[in-house]
Amino acid sequence: VRARNFDEQLGILARTTTPLPLDEFESLRRSGSLPARAVAVTFDDGYADNLHAAAPALVRHGIPATVFITTGMIGSEREFWWDDVERIAFDAPLAGDDPASRQREYASLVSAFHPLPTAVREQRLAALRASASVPEKGRESHRALTPDELRALAARPRISIGAHTMTHPSLARLSVDDQTREMAGSVAWLERELGIRARALAY
């Protein structure tokens, strides 16, 4: 979503709904007193544009939000794996010039990479990037927050931080022990780095 479109969408929400912080939304829902047309705005993953583009727009419209952080990507120069797949499918020469074939290539790669364990996915993705001459360093427009940016985002009024696992795996395909490590590790990292106890987790 482009910044201008997002700003317009927030304007519509501000005029036509009751935006609530996620904690309050859930508390009211549980008590059966959620207002009509209540909404909670959330973001997944922890992209840098959550601070630089989304947060100022949220402030302009007086809308609270929760940002769920994939803690293992904070400070990385890499892109999230699905963004790497997008670069390979749409920007690299391996998929040909036909937009439809590139879309099929993208869908095929996402389907193949999504269920893989993180270590296997990273290994295969590195090989595919090399074969497609796609650099390991990500695009500025697609990068994750740095630690300092995350702290700045967490300090913004009406922005809350939630956990979103450590490496963004397909949790349903992990053992219970690995699921626990991914979720508890993400919560522990946020507590250590930000001094907060994440009250919400997006799985």
Solvent accessible surface area in square Angstrom, and as a share of the most:
residue,aa,sasa,rsa
1,V,143,0.82
2,R,193,0.70
3,A,64,0.50
4,R,188,0.69
5,N,65,0.33
6,F,33,0.14
7,D,37,0.19
8,E,94,0.42
9,Q,86,0.38
10,L,2,0.01
11,G,6,0.06
12,I,89,0.45
13,L,45,0.23
14,A,44,0.34
15,R,175,0.64
16,T,62,0.36
17,T,26,0.15
18,T,50,0.29
19,P,29,0.18
20,L,18,0.09
21,P,47,0.30
22,L,42,0.21
23,D,67,0.35
24,E,79,0.35
25,F,42,0.18
26,E,52,0.24
27,S,69,0.44
28,L,46,0.23
29,R,125,0.46
30,R,186,0.68
31,S,80,0.51
32,G,70,0.67
33,S,64,0.41
34,L,61,0.30
35,P,51,0.32
36,A,89,0.69
37,R,161,0.59
38,A,19,0.14
39,V,38,0.22
40,A,33,0.25
41,V,21,0.12
42,T,60,0.35
43,F,33,0.14
44,D,67,0.35
45,D,15,0.08
46,G,0,0.00
47,Y,39,0.15
48,A,7,0.06
49,D,71,0.37
50,N,11,0.06
51,L,17,0.09
52,H,107,0.48
53,A,40,0.31
54,A,6,0.05
55,A,0,0.00
56,P,44,0.27
57,A,2,0.02
58,L,4,0.02
59,V,85,0.49
60,R,156,0.57
61,H,54,0.24
62,G,42,0.41
63,I,5,0.02
64,P,2,0.01
65,A,4,0.03
66,T,3,0.02
67,V,2,0.01
68,F,10,0.04
69,I,0,0.00
70,T,0,0.00
71,T,5,0.03
72,G,53,0.51
73,M,32,0.14
74,I,19,0.10
75,G,41,0.39
76,S,32,0.21
77,E,114,0.51
78,R,47,0.17
79,E,2,0.01
80,F,4,0.02
81,W,16,0.06
82,W,49,0.17
83,D,12,0.06
84,D,0,0.00
85,V,0,0.00
86,E,53,0.24
87,R,13,0.05
88,I,0,0.00
89,A,0,0.00
90,F,69,0.29
91,D,96,0.50
92,A,4,0.03
93,P,107,0.67
94,L,79,0.39
95,A,15,0.12
96,G,34,0.33
97,D,133,0.69
98,D,73,0.38
99,P,102,0.64
100,A,50,0.39
101,S,30,0.19
102,R,30,0.11
103,Q,93,0.41
104,R,154,0.56
105,E,51,0.23
106,Y,57,0.22
107,A,55,0.43
108,S,67,0.43
109,L,21,0.11
110,V,42,0.24
111,S,78,0.51
112,A,58,0.45
113,F,12,0.05
114,H,90,0.40
115,P,42,0.26
116,L,32,0.16
117,P,74,0.47
118,T,37,0.22
119,A,81,0.63
120,V,48,0.28
121,R,4,0.01
122,E,56,0.25
123,Q,135,0.60
124,R,134,0.49
125,L,0,0.00
126,A,45,0.35
127,A,66,0.51
128,L,37,0.18
129,R,15,0.05
130,A,78,0.61
131,S,86,0.55
132,A,3,0.03
133,S,97,0.63
134,V,16,0.09
135,P,86,0.54
136,E,102,0.46
137,K,127,0.54
138,G,16,0.15
139,R,63,0.23
140,E,127,0.57
141,S,83,0.54
142,H,45,0.20
143,R,49,0.18
144,A,2,0.01
145,L,0,0.00
146,T,51,0.30
147,P,51,0.32
148,D,99,0.51
149,E,25,0.11
150,L,1,0.00
151,R,98,0.36
152,A,47,0.36
153,L,0,0.00
154,A,31,0.24
155,A,83,0.65
156,R,68,0.25
157,P,96,0.61
158,R,133,0.49
159,I,16,0.08
160,S,54,0.35
161,I,13,0.06
162,G,0,0.00
163,A,0,0.00
164,H,11,0.05
165,T,4,0.03
166,M,73,0.33
167,T,50,0.29
168,H,54,0.24
169,P,15,0.10
170,S,17,0.11
171,L,19,0.10
172,A,99,0.77
173,R,159,0.58
174,L,41,0.21
175,S,64,0.41
176,V,113,0.65
177,D,95,0.49
178,D,51,0.26
179,Q,42,0.19
180,T,74,0.43
181,R,146,0.53
182,E,21,0.10
183,M,59,0.26
184,A,55,0.42
185,G,22,0.21
186,S,0,0.00
187,V,21,0.12
188,A,47,0.37
189,W,48,0.17
190,L,0,0.00
191,E,77,0.34
192,R,159,0.58
193,E,63,0.28
194,L,32,0.16
195,G,64,0.62
196,I,59,0.30
197,R,158,0.58
198,A,12,0.10
199,R,191,0.70
200,A,27,0.21
201,L,57,0.28
202,A,22,0.17
203,Y,200,0.76
